[in-house]
Amino acid sequence: MSDWDGEYERAGVPSSFRDAPSAAVVWALENWARLGGSGVPARGLDVGCGTARNSAFLARHGTRMLGFDASPVAIERGRERVRAGGVGTDAVELLVHDLQDGLPAGDGEIDLVLDTFVYKHQLQPAARERYRAELARVLAPGGRILISLAEPDDGYYGACPPSPEPGAGPHAIVDPEVGAGSVLFTLAELEAELSDRFALEMAWRKQKPGTMHGRTYLRRTLATLWRAA
């Protein structure tokens, strides 16, 4: 995980340097009641939580959060954020954990899963299929999954070189600044892939200027909310 540990030192991608929660996470919480939820989600899981800005945001609104990331640097900074923000370790638990080992939650425990720019890092279809099975396993009845990722015409990722990894796709690229691969999806491609286990409930196509690695690009990203099919 040296690339991601180093990225949290360089602070090139938004999750490394922003304190405010992802707009996709704010959007998901705002639409929770519209989708039939009462109050706020009781239990949340933040996949690849980074420095825990999204976990802390939901915890302040009353959701008990479990977040994990494979980067020890990110988790330590997340714990510092939680302590400094007065959220409390009883409201946010952060773990160093690798997604390849599955999701660190029990069956049917999670009301809202946050996946902000993590699904796209699973380059191989088989890895994404295993991940979807894990998401289905931990999701509580009536629970929702937020998946946010970049589209193929995103101003930054869309111009990155293609991934050399055999079988990766669709639209597989490598971020040369971080050395990490990504798979870019259109909404139709994402819905076709997730329809084996989930039903799309809401989608938000975002287009706005954004900073990546010190330069401004026209970002085109998707925020999507899913329920069990």
N, C-alpha and C positions, 0 to 999 in steps of 0.2 A: 504493500500500500504506500510505497514511497512517493509515487506520483501524486496521490491525493493528499498525503501529509504535506508535501511540498506545495501543493496548490493552496492549502489553507494558510501557508506562509506567504505565498505570492499574492493571493487574493485577486485572482483574475476573473473568476466566474461569479455571478451575483450571489450564490449561496455562500461564498467565502467572505464577502465583505458587507452584505446588507444586514441591518438589524431588524427592519420591518418584516412582517410575515409576507410570504408569497401572496400575490393578488389572487392566485387560484385557490389558496386555502381560505382567504377571506370570503371569496365567492361561494365556496362550498358551505361554509358555516352560515352565510346569509340565506342559502337555499335549503338548508336542512329542514326547516319547518314546512316549506313548500312541497317537499317530497314525502311528507307524512311523519317526520320525526317530531318528538315532543321535547321542548326545552332545547338542550344542547346534547350532543353525543356523550354518553356516560363514560365510555372507554375508547381511547384512540391509540393507534399505532402509527408511528412516524418512521417509514422505511427510508434508510439512508438519510438520517435526520440532520447530518452536518452539525452546525453549531447550535441547533435546537431552537432557531427563531420561530419555527412553526409550532413546535411542541409547546414552547412557552406561551405563545399567543393563545392556543386553544385552552391551555391550563388556566390562564387568567379568566377565561370565559366559563370555567367550571368542568372541563373535560379532564379526566384522569389520563395522563399520557404515558406511553411507553415508547421510547425512541431508541434507535440503534444505528450505528455506523461502523464500518470496518476501519475507519481512521481514528487511532487513539488521540491524535491532535485535535480533531473535530470534537470528539466526545469530551475531552478535558475543557475545551472552550465552551461547549454547551453546558457543562456542569457549572462553570464560572458564571455563565449567563443566568442560569436558574438561581444560583445563590445571590447574585447581585440584584436580580429582579424581584427577590422576595417571594418567588412562586412557591417554593417548598419542595423538598425531595419526595414528600408524600403525594404530590400532584404530578411530578415529572420524574420518571425513572429513565436513566440513560445507560446504554450498554455498548461496549465494544463487541461487535458481533458481525459475522460475515453472512450475507444473504444466501450464499451457496450452501450454508448449513440449515436453511429453512428459516421460517419466521419464529421469533422467540415468544410465542403466545399460544395459549391453549385453544382447543377446538371451540368455536362459537363465542369467543370472548370479546371480539372487537366490533364496536359500532361504526367507527369511521377509520379507514385506512388512508393515510396520506402517502402518495407516491409522486413526488415532485422531481421529475427528471432522473428517475431510477430505472423504470421499466425500459427506457431507451438504451440503457447500458448493457442489457442482456442481449448480446449479439446473436446467439444461436436460437433458432426456433424451439429446440428441445429445452433450453434453459428457461425460455419464457413460458413454455407449457408447464414446467415444474413450478415456476413461480405462481402462475395462475391457480394451480392446484392448491398451493399453500394459502393464497389469498382466500379461496373459497373455503378452505378448512377453518380459518380463524374468524371468518365473518359471522357476526351474530345475526339472528333473524331480524329482518328489517334494516340491516346494516348497509353501509355504502362505501364505495372505494373511489377516491379521487386519483386520477392519473393525469399528470400534466407533462407535456413533452413538446419537442420542436417538430415543426412540419418540414417537408423536403425543401420548401422555398424560403426557409429561415435565412435571414441575411448573414448570420455567422456560420451555423452548422451546414447550411446548404452549399457553402463555398469550400468546405473542408475536403481534403483528399479522401478518396474511397478507401474503405477498409480492405486490407489484404487477406483477411481471415476467410477461408473457404466456407461457403454456406451461410455467411452472415447476410442479413437483409430483412426487409427491403430497405433500400436507400442507406446502406451501411457506410459510415464515414469514420475517420479518426480525427480527433481534436489534436492538432500538432503541438499546442501549448501545454496540454496536460498529458498527452500520450494515451488518452482513453478513447475507446470506440463507442459509437452511438448508432442506433437505428432510428431513422426518421420516418414518421408515419403521416399519411393523410388521415382525415377522420374516417373515410370509408375503409381504408386499410386497417385502421385500429379496430373499428367495429367488427369487421370480418374476422379478425384474429381473436378478439375477446368474446365473441358470441358463443364460443364453445361452453362457457360457464357463466357469462354475465350479460345483462341487458343494459343498454345505454339509456340513461334517463335525461341527462342534460349535457350540453356541450357549449363551450364558449371559445370562439376563435379570436385570439388576441393579436393585434398588430400595432406595434409602437416601437420607437427608437429605444435601444438598450445598450448598455456597456458590457463588452466582453473583452477581457485582457487589455484593458486600457483604451479601447477604441469603440466608437459608436456604430451600431448596425441597426437596420430595420428588422426587428425580431418578429417572427410569425410563429406563434405557439398555440397549443390546444390545452384547454382545461376540460376534463370530462368526468362525469359522475355516473357510477354504475351500481346496480343491485344484482343480487344473485338471480340467475335466469330461472 
